[in-house]
Amino acid sequence: MLKKAPFHLRLRKLTHPTPRRIYRFRRRIKRLQAYLLLYVFPQTPPSAPPIETLYKQAGKLRQAYLIRKAAEDFSPTLTKKAQKQVRKRKRRFLKAYRLHKAEAKKILREWADRFPVPAEEAFQRWHMQGHTWLQSWKAPLSDFPLSPYTPERWHDLRGLLRTWEMAAYWVKLPEIPPPGLTDYLGKARDHYILYKWLVKQGSPPSLQDKIKRKYRKYEQKALETWQNWRLSWD
């Protein structure tokens, strides 16, 4: 049987959107998205604007939390600015939460009826579905350049790989991305966002350069891992 029901997002916990709860909420949505991709393949999975809005606002709040945590190591002035951003984004998230919570719950109940967890006797077909899906999902990765270089392209690549990893949570796949790749990409992304924020705040160039070096370090690790793995396909 599947590990957990995919439609339990634990929305009630978000009345107090702590960093840990926001992180877990976003991870549950990613798992739900992967479940639906597998379930309806080769059709397009259903969309839900209320849930997508909560996911987007949660992502912005998570970025603010990460920036605040990093700013605490820099200076009281930057910490104060980061805290101000956290308060602003938390208000926006809670506003979206109050506005969309009821509709999101309704959609989740409807999806639970439409896309029930496969019964034990259907698991062989479910796993075959997963294998077929993976071959299709690898197609855009096969065409992905070996050197994305831009932060936006790295972000796109990580999105594809994370969906693959989340699909492996629901079905046993013949392979998964190499350990560390999405982690390197995630850390590179976090440091890039932090770097942009520091530039916007007019922080000392020495501090900007320090964070930029960290971003480049993780980017290089991701590039090496990605290239070695991708070339092994041919």
N, C-alpha and C positions, 0 to 999 in steps of 0.2 A: 504494500500500500504506500501511497505518497506520505511524505514526512508530516506535513501539516496542510490543513485546508488553505488554499491560496487567497481566499477572499476575506480573511480576518486581518484587517489593517490596524485594528485597535485604535480607532479614531478618538475614542473618549480620552485616551491618555494625552492627546494633543492640547487639552485645555491648559496644560503646563508644558510648553514646548521646549524642554531642556535639550542641550546638545545631543545627549544620548538618545532621547526619544525621537528627535528629528532625524538622526542618522538611521535609526532602526525603521522608522516610517518610510523613508525613501528606499531602503533596501527591500522592504516588503512590497512596495509598489513595483520595483524592478522585477522581483520574483513573479508577481502577478502578471506583469506584461509578458514575461517569458512564457508563463503557463498558457496564456491566451494565444500567443504566437504558435506554440506547439499544438494546441487544441484545434484551432481552425485551419491550420496549414493545409493546402496552399492558399486559402482565402485570407483576406485582410482582417486582422483582429478588430473587435469593436473599439470605439473610442468613447471617452467619457470626459467632457470638458471640466466638470466639477473636480474630478480626481486629478486631472492633468494640471489644473490651476493650483490645487493644494501641493502637488509635487513640485511645481515650479517655484512657488513661494517658499516651500520648505528648503529648496536648494539655495535660494538667496539668503535665507536665514542661516543655513549651515555655513555658507561662505563667511558671513559676518561673524559667526562664532569662531571660526578658524582664524580670521584676521585678529579678532580681539585676543585670542590666546597667544598668538605670535607677538602682538604689540606689547603685551605685558613684559616681554624681555627687552624692549627697546627703550621706551621712555614713558613717563607719566602723561605727557602731552598726547602722544600717539594712542596710548591706552584710553584716554578720555574720548578721543575722536572715534576710536573703534567701538567703545561702549555706546556712544550716541548712535552709531550705525546699527548696532544690535537692537537697541530700543525701537528704532524706526522700522526695521524689518520685522521685528516681532509683532508690532502693532499691525502691520500689513498682513502678516500671516494669520493672526488671530481674527482679523476682519474677514479674510477669505474663508477661514475655518467656520466662523459663525454663519457666513452666507451659503456655504456649499456643503456643510456637514450632512444635513438631512438628505439632500439629493444624492450625495455620494453613497450614503448607506442604502438608499433605495436601489441604486444601480448595482451595488455589490450583491444585494439579495437577488436581484434579477439575474445577474451573471451566475450566481451559485446554482440557480435553477436551470439555466441554459447550458452551462458548461460544468456539469457535476464531475467530481473526481472519478476517474475510470474504476469500474469494479475490478476485482482481482482477475476474473476470467478474461478481461479485456486488456490486460497489461502487455501481452505479447504484441498486440496491434499498436498499443501506445508506444512501445519501444521502437517498433518499426517506423512509426510516424516521426519519432525523434531523430532517427538516423537519416530519414529522407529530408527532414527539415534542415539538418546540419549540412548536408551536401549543398542545398540551396543557399544556406546562410554563408557558406565559405566562398561563394561566387564573387560577391563584392570585395571580400578580403583578398581574393586572388588578383583582382584588378587594382588593389590599393597600392600606391607607389611605395617603394622600399624606403624612401626618405621623405616623409610628410613635411618635416621641418617646421611648418607654421603651427602655432598653438591650436588653431582651429582644426587643422587636419589631424593633429594628435588627439584632440577631443573626439572627433568623429570616429577615429580608429578605436579609442577606448570604449565608446558606446557600443560598437559592434562586438568587441571582445567581451564586455561585461554581460551583454545579452546572452552570449554563448555560455558564459560561466553560470548565469542564472538558470538557463535551460537545463544545465547539468544537475541542478538542484532537484528537478522534477523527473528527469529520465536519465538512465545510464547511457552516456554517449561514448563512442569509441575513442574519442580524444577530447582534450580541452586545451585552452591556451597555456603556454608554459608558465610555471610558477614565477611570480614576481613581475610579469609584464604589465598587467593592469595596475599593480601597486606602484610601479615606477611611473606609469602614465598619470596616475592619480596624484602622486606627490609632486610631479612636475606641474600639473595643472594648478594645484593649491599654491605652489610657490609663484607661479606666473600671475595668478590673481592677486596674491599678496604684493608682488612687485608692482603691478599696475596701481594698486591702492596707495602704496608708498609714494609713487611718482605723483599721483593726484594730490596727496597731502603735502607735497613739497618737502619730504623728508631728506636728510643729508645724503648726498650722492654716495658716500661710503656705505651707508646702510642699503641703499638701492642696489649697489654693486654686489654686496654680500648675498642678498636674496636672489639676485639674478644668477650668480654663480651656482647657487643651490639648484635653481631651476634647470640650468644647463647640465648640471651633474646628473640629475634624474632623467633629463631628456636623453642624454647620451647613453645611459644604461638601458633606457627603453628602446632606443634606436638599435643598439647592438643586439638586444634580445629579439626584437622584432625581425631584424634582417636575418639573423641566424635561423630563426624558426621558419620564416617565410621561404627562404631559399631551400630549406629541407623538403618543401612540398614538391619541388620540381625533379 
